[in-house]
Amino acid sequence: MRFDAQLMENPEITGTEYQQGELAGYEVREYLLEKFGRRCVYCGATGVPLQVEHIVPKARGGTNRVSNLTIACAPCNDAKGTQTAEEFGHPEVQRQEVHRQAKRPLKEAAAVNASRWALYRCLQAIGLPVEVGTGGRTKWNRTQRGLPTSHWLDAACVGASTPEQVLCAGGAPLAIATTT
């Protein structure tokens, strides 16, 4: 028997909200943080909490499409409100350079994604039980379990089958080096 945990938690959920699930906003945020170098597009602040910001404000007809989103620190996002970037004193943010950056794909992510699927198909072909997940889901799983950042712990936190408790005390990965 399968249970729909999302529907059990929120019986009123429908449409796009149901399809996207609880990680939709988390995935978009991680993507934007990486794309914009983890800095506020208005003041350039780094090392501070950053928020998702609309390039064209929703109040002005902007959408929630990723191509219309960027990253801003809380003080800048709050001060901007429903102003356009130009009205806020940052015409350069509204110009085409930022829109091109917002729409530019992450080439490295595309290469890693292609490699991931090739590896997945190879492992599946030899009968190994494998599961894949997004980087956002992996980080979410790791964060929910209070685990430190490391490649080997991230590997244990990929996908929906990640156990509620990952025991890693005293554990260390086996290091393998390749030579050509």
N, C-alpha and C positions, 0 to 999 in steps of 0.2 A: 504494500500500500504506500502511495506517495502522498506527501502533504505539501501544500502550498504555503510555506511559512510566511511569505510576503502578504498573501491574502489573509492569513490568520491574524497577523499583526495589524493590518489596516484593511478591513472589509470594504471600505469605500473606494479603494484604489482601482483605477481603470485606465484604459488607453495608454498613451505614451508613458505616463508615470509608472504604470505597471510594467511595461516592456523594458524600461530603462533600469529598474531595480535600484537598490540602495547605493550602489557604487557609481552610478552615472555621474553625479556631480564631482565625486572624488577623482574619477578618471580624467574628467575635463580639467580640473584644477591642476593635477599633476602634469598634464600635457602642456598647459599654459605656463606653468612655472619653469619647465624645461625650455620651452620655446623662447621665452622672454628673459632667460638668464637669471631667473629668481631675483629680479630687481623691479622696482616701481617704474613704470614708463613715464611718470610725471617728474618725480624728484630724484630718481636713480637709487633710492634707498635699498640697501641689502641687509640681511640679517634681522629683518623685522617681519612680523606677520603680514602677509600679502593677501589681497582679496581679488576675486574675479571682478573685472570692470568692463562695462560695455563701451566699445569705441563710439558707437552711435547710441545714445541713451534710449532705453525702451520707451521712455516718455516722449521721445522724438521720432518714434517709429523703428528703432533698432530692434534686432532680433536676438535670440539666444544662440544663434549659430556660432560655432567655434570661430569662424572667420570674423565675427564681430566682437570677440572677447579678447581682453588683455589682462594684465596684472597691475594692481596699484596698492600702495600702502593705505591703511585705514584713514589716516589724516587727509591724504589727497583724495581718496574716494569719497569721503564724507564732505569735504570742502567742494568738490566738483558737483555733487548732487546730480541734478538733471541738466546741467549745462553741457554744451558741447565742449570738446577739448579746446577749441579756439576761444570760446567765451571764457574758459577757465584760465586762459593765458598760455596755452600750449598748442599753437596751430600746427606745429610739427607732428604732433601725435595724430592729428586728423588727416594729414596729407597722405598721399598714396604710399610713401615709404612704409608707414606702419601697417597699412592695409596689406601691402605686399608681404611684409614680415608675418602678419597674422595668417595669411593664406599659404605661406611657404611651407611645404612639407618638411618634416625632419628626416633628412636622407639617411642618417645613421639609424634611426628607429626603423625605417623601411627595410634596411639591410639586415638588421637583427631579426626583424619579424619574418623575413623570407627564410633566413637561416633556421629560425626556430621551427617553422613548419616543415622544412626539409628534414631536420633531425627528428621531429615528432613522427613523420611518416616512416622513416627508417626504423625507429625503435618499435613502432606499432607493427611493422611488417615482420619483425622477428619475434613477435608475441609478448613483448614486455608490457606490463600495465603502466601506461603513461597518461599524464594529464597536463594540460597547459592552462595558463591563465595570463591575465594582463599584468603589467608592472604595477599598476594601481591596485589591483586585487592582491598582489603579493605584498605590497607595502601595507595595505589595510590589514591583512591577516597577521603580519609581523607586529604591527603596532597594537592590534587588539590583544595580542598575546604577551606584550611587554618585552619583546625580544630585541637585542641590539642589532644594528645594521651590519650585515656581513653577507657575502655571496652565498656561503654554504647554508646559512639560516634562511636566506631568501629562497633557496632551492627547496627547503622543507615547507615553505609557506605558499607555494604556488597552487592556485586553484581552489575549488570548493571542497575538496576532500582533506584539507589541512586539519589535523586534529586540534581539538580545543586546547590541549596542552602539548607543547613541544619540549621534550626533555633534552637539554643541551649542556648541563653542568658537567664539566670535565671533558666534554667532547671536543674533538677537533677534526677537521676534514683531513682526508688523505691527500697529500700534495703529490701531483703527478706532473712531471715536466716532459715536454716533447722535444725531440731533436730531429733535425733534417739531415 
